[in-house]
Amino acid sequence: MGAYTEKSDQELIHDLLDSERGLMTARMKHSTGQLENTANLKVLRRGIARMHTEARRREAAQGLQKDALLHAH
C-alpha cells in the first residue's frame, strides 16, 4: 500500500478519478477491439480498489462518512 499512503487526500482523490476515467476509456477501447493490452483492465481495477480502500481508511480514521473525501474534492 506504500504509494497511496504517502499522498495527500486531494492527490489520492485526483488519482482515483483519473484512474476511473482511464478504466472507462480502456473498457470502451476493449469493446471496440482497439485495446491491445487487456491485462491493463485488471491492473486499473485493482488500483482503483486500492485507492478506494485507502480513502475509506482515512475517512474512518477522521470519523467521516463513506465517500466524504470524494465529495469534498
C-alpha positions in Angstrom: 0.0 0.0 0.0 3.0 2.3 0.2 2.4 4.7 -2.7 -1.2 5.6 -1.7 -0.5 6.2 2.0 2.1 8.8 1.2 -0.2 11.0 -0.9 -2.4 13.8 0.4 -6.2 13.4 0.4 -6.6 15.6 -2.6 -3.9 13.8 -4.6 -5.4 10.4 -3.7 -8.9 11.5 -4.9 -7.4 13.1 -8.0 -5.6 9.9 -8.9 -8.7 7.9 -8.1 -10.8 9.9 -10.5 -8.1 9.8 -13.2 -7.9 6.0 -12.9 -11.7 5.6 -13.1 -11.7 7.8 -16.2 -8.8 5.7 -17.6 -10.7 2.5 -16.9 -13.8 3.7 -18.7 -11.6 4.6 -21.7 -10.0 1.2 -21.6 -13.4 -0.5 -21.5 -14.6 1.4 -24.5 -11.4 0.5 -26.4 -11.8 -3.1 -25.4 -15.4 -3.2 -26.6 -14.4 -1.9 -30.0 -11.4 -4.1 -30.2 -8.8 -1.3 -30.1 -7.3 -2.3 -26.7 -4.0 -4.1 -27.2 -3.2 -5.0 -23.6 -6.3 -6.4 -22.0 -4.4 -7.2 -18.8 -4.4 -3.4 -18.2 -8.1 -3.6 -17.3 -7.3 -5.8 -14.3 -4.4 -3.6 -13.2 -6.7 -0.5 -13.4 -9.5 -2.2 -11.4 -7.2 -3.3 -8.7 -5.5 0.1 -8.4 -8.9 1.8 -8.1 -9.9 -0.7 -5.4 -6.7 0.1 -3.5 -7.3 3.8 -3.7 -10.9 3.4 -2.5 -9.7 1.3 0.4 -7.1 3.9 1.4 -9.7 6.7 1.1 -12.2 4.8 3.2 -9.4 4.0 5.8 -8.7 7.8 6.0 -12.4 8.6 6.3 -12.8 6.1 9.2 -9.7 7.5 11.0 -11.2 11.0 10.7 -14.7 9.9 11.7 -16.1 10.9 8.3 -18.9 9.2 6.4 -18.3 6.9 3.5 -17.2 8.9 0.3 -16.9 12.1 2.3 -13.4 12.7 0.9 -14.6 12.0 -2.7 -17.4 14.5 -2.3 -15.2 17.1 -0.6 -12.8 17.4 -3.6 
